[in-house]
Amino acid sequence: MRKKQIIFETAGGGEIGYGHITRCIALAKEALLRGWEIFFEDTDRYTKSLIRDVASKTEISFSAWWDYQQPDEDQIICRVIDTPDEEHPLLKAWQDDLKFAVVDKAFSDMAGLATPGIYPIPFICLGKAEEVVPTVVKFVEELDLAGFLGPATIVADSKYASRLKHLTEDWYETRVLSDLSPEQMAKEMVRCDIAVTKTGQLLLEAFCLGIGAITIEPTGGHDELHKKQQEKYGENWPTVCITHNRYHFRPNDIARMNPLTQVQEAAGTLIAKLENRPELTCMGYQAKKLVDGRGAERVLDAIEAEIESKGKTV
């Protein structure tokens, strides 16, 4: 029986988001555990550097991710595409059913283990896209102006670390972190009570650990995705969405560091949530019921089932 091979074609960063790469790598890690051979399509230099950066933070050698010899096209059983123009249906499946939400093994190993402390702690991380990262600074500034004094865990690009540390130097038990591996992210997030992020990979990871979220949505596309999920799950959707739709940006526009009023609203919402421990507990309970950390297994199971039923590649 031939060894299963899976090839990934992906893109990420400012164009479609860093999380698209981390999602593909999380699925690749699960495939490696099954003995599949993994390849990443040779792509543009920027995306390749992001893949290398993300993969280098895993516990598996980078050489396992990238084979510079092209795979045998006749041996490939699955080509997973996650680009601005096309997406593999099973990678998109989580939008319709969160049991297919792919999260890194570091999070699935800690599924549902979020442990509230004496004081509620927010986990603030809005991603790594260049257009979105500065929003973290604006958001922390608004928290400071509102009188928030911690504790908090903030994850941001290293070039903003000194500014954020200066803003939070008088805050109680607050840390500013950068360049974390999936394992480090999971260990930091599991100590927290609510995430501040955007709809995407980190939101799914937060749910898996058992914490709810406040989302600051950067684009019309994010607004629509969040609205779809909120309509499906209703009162059981453990997220408060701070949308920019009312600011009349075109659907795919970045909200240009987000309007100040949007960030102010998010800061006020977070402070109110932190003062309501029962609500945080309820959001966490709802979250862990939605994402159990086994999405990557289900995606690969579905790929294998389709291969067996059709007797061909997918």
TIVOLO-585178 format. One record per residue (C-alpha): residue in one letter; x, y, z. Coordinates in steps of 0.05 Angstrom, whole numbers, padded with zeros to 5 digits, always signed. Example, Ala and Ser with C-alpha at 12.3 -4.5 7.8 and 13.67 -1.06 7.14 Angstrom:
a+00246-00090+00156s+00273-00021+00143
***
This chain:
m+00000+00000+00000r+00029+00067-00020k+00045+00119+00032k-00006+00175+00033q+00021+00242+00010i-00013+00309+00021i+00010+00375-00010f-00009+00443+00016e-00016+00506-00026t-00028+00565+00019a-00017+00640+00027g-00019+00685+00088g+00000+00750+00120g-00031+00816+00102e-00069+00786+00043i-00112+00733+00077g-00084+00728+00147y-00030+00692+00185g-00080+00642+00213h-00089+00609+00145i-00017+00585+00149t-00022+00562+00221r-00086+00524+00204c-00052+00486+00147i+00008+00470+00191a-00038+00445+00246l-00070+00398+00196a-00002+00377+00170k+00021+00359+00241e-00040+00314+00249a-00025+00282+00181l+00047+00269+00203l+00021+00232+00264r-00015+00185+00215g+00048+00172+00176w+00029+00215+00116e+00083+00250+00076i+00077+00325+00078f+00095+00376+00024f+00084+00450+00017e+00077+00480-00053d+00135+00525-00073t+00104+00594-00066d+00122+00667-00063r+00182+00686-00019y+00139+00723+00032t+00091+00664+00044k+00149+00615+00045s+00183+00656+00099l+00119+00656+00140i+00112+00580+00133r+00184+00572+00154d+00174+00618+00214v+00111+00582+00238a+00139+00512+00227s+00204+00530+00263k+00163+00541+00327t+00136+00470+00327e+00165+00411+00363i+00176+00374+00297s+00238+00387+00256f+00228+00437+00200s+00256+00387+00150a+00193+00346+00162w+00151+00402+00134w+00187+00421+00070d+00217+00374+00019y+00255+00413-00034q+00249+00354-00081q+00181+00357-00115p+00134+00302-00094d+00113+00249-00144e+00048+00277-00173d+00022+00206-00183q+00029+00191-00109i-00008+00252-00083i-00075+00234-00053c-00096+00303-00030r-00080+00374-00048v-00102+00424+00005i-00110+00494-00021d-00119+00555+00024t-00108+00618-00018p-00146+00683-00032d-00177+00653-00094e-00193+00582-00072e-00202+00541-00009h-00206+00466+00003p-00278+00451+00023l-00258+00414+00086l-00216+00473+00110k-00277+00517+00100a-00323+00466+00133w-00313+00496+00203q-00354+00556+00180d-00415+00510+00175d-00397+00461+00231l-00347+00478+00285k-00332+00404+00298f-00287+00412+00236a-00249+00471+00267v-00174+00455+00257v-00131+00476+00316d-00059+00459+00333k-00046+00397+00374a-00020+00442+00430f-00091+00468+00438s-00127+00402+00428d-00083+00371+00482m-00110+00424+00530a-00182+00424+00506g-00230+00452+00558l-00175+00464+00610a-00180+00539+00618t-00171+00554+00692p-00199+00620+00719g-00155+00655+00770i-00172+00701+00828y-00175+00761+00781p-00202+00754+00710i-00147+00760+00658p-00158+00780+00586f-00115+00750+00531i-00105+00805+00479c-00080+00784+00410l-00106+00812+00344g-00061+00773+00297k+00001+00789+00257a-00026+00822+00193e+00009+00889+00185e-00056+00928+00178v-00085+00900+00242v-00027+00896+00291p-00026+00971+00308t-00097+00963+00333v-00068+00928+00394v-00032+00992+00414k-00095+01034+00404f-00136+00984+00444v-00087+00983+00502e-00085+01059+00502e-00160+01060+00508l-00159+01010+00565d-00107+01053+00601l-00149+01116+00591a-00209+01080+00619g-00171+01065+00683f-00157+00991+00671l-00096+00969+00711g-00090+00895+00694p-00078+00839+00700a-00072+00823+00626t-00032+00781+00577i-00017+00816+00511v+00014+00782+00450a+00037+00828+00394d+00091+00836+00341s+00159+00847+00373k+00167+00916+00342y+00109+00941+00384a+00132+00908+00448s+00169+00967+00478r+00111+01014+00465l+00062+00965+00498k+00108+00953+00557h+00112+01028+00568l+00037+01036+00565t+00026+00980+00615e+00085+00993+00662d+00037+01013+00719w-00010+00955+00707y-00016+00898+00756e+00014+00830+00734t+00012+00846+00660r+00059+00815+00609v+00074+00834+00537l+00097+00773+00496s+00120+00762+00424d+00139+00705+00377l+00106+00648+00416s+00103+00576+00394p+00035+00542+00392e+00053+00507+00458q+00071+00573+00490m+00008+00606+00464a-00036+00550+00492k-00002+00553+00560e-00011+00628+00564m-00082+00629+00539v-00107+00573+00584r-00092+00618+00645c-00139+00672+00618d-00214+00684+00622i-00231+00719+00557a-00196+00733+00491v-00194+00798+00452t-00181+00780+00380k-00216+00776+00312t-00257+00721+00280g-00205+00671+00257q-00156+00618+00280l-00143+00647+00349l-00217+00651+00364l-00223+00576+00350e-00163+00563+00394a-00195+00603+00451f-00260+00564+00444c-00221+00499+00447l-00189+00518+00513g-00255+00540+00541i-00256+00616+00539g-00302+00665+00505a-00282+00727+00466i-00292+00798+00445t-00275+00808+00371i-00252+00872+00338e-00268+00857+00265p-00221+00889+00213t-00259+00876+00149g-00329+00868+00120g-00311+00795+00106h-00297+00784+00180d-00363+00818+00198e-00401+00772+00151l-00367+00709+00178h-00381+00729+00250k-00453+00746+00233k-00463+00678+00202q-00437+00643+00264q-00477+00687+00311e-00541+00673+00273k-00529+00598+00274y-00512+00592+00349g-00555+00649+00376e-00549+00658+00451n-00499+00601+00453w-00447+00640+00413p-00395+00661+00466t-00370+00723+00430v-00385+00797+00430c-00370+00827+00361i-00347+00899+00355t-00361+00911+00281h-00338+00966+00235n-00396+00958+00186r-00429+01022+00209y-00367+01060+00186h-00384+01044+00114f-00320+01010+00090r-00324+00967+00027p-00329+00892+00042n-00255+00875+00034d-00225+00940+00060i-00181+00938+00121a-00212+00986+00171r-00148+01027+00171m-00124+01011+00241n-00198+01009+00261p-00238+01072+00276l-00224+01100+00345t-00297+01092+00366q-00293+01018+00350v-00232+01008+00395q-00264+01050+00450e-00326+01007+00448a-00284+00944+00452a-00246+00970+00513g-00310+00988+00549t-00341+00921+00532l-00280+00884+00559i-00280+00921+00625a-00354+00906+00634k-00343+00832+00620l-00285+00827+00669e-00330+00854+00724n-00381+00798+00712r-00349+00732+00731p-00413+00690+00722e-00419+00715+00650l-00346+00698+00635t-00357+00628+00664c-00419+00619+00620m-00382+00642+00557g-00325+00593+00572y-00374+00535+00581q-00408+00552+00515a-00341+00559+00480k-00313+00491+00498k-00377+00457+00475l-00368+00486+00405v-00295+00467+00392d-00268+00403+00422g-00199+00403+00389r-00212+00342+00344g-00227+00381+00281a-00161+00362+00247e-00175+00289+00259r-00245+00295+00229v-00219+00332+00167l-00167+00277+00153d-00219+00223+00168a-00265+00256+00116i-00208+00260+00065e-00192+00186+00075a-00266+00167+00070e-00273+00205+00005i-00211+00173-00024e-00236+00104-00006s-00306+00116-00034k-00282+00147-00099g-00217+00110-00107k-00181+00173-00129t-00146+00235-00104v-00184+00294-00074
***
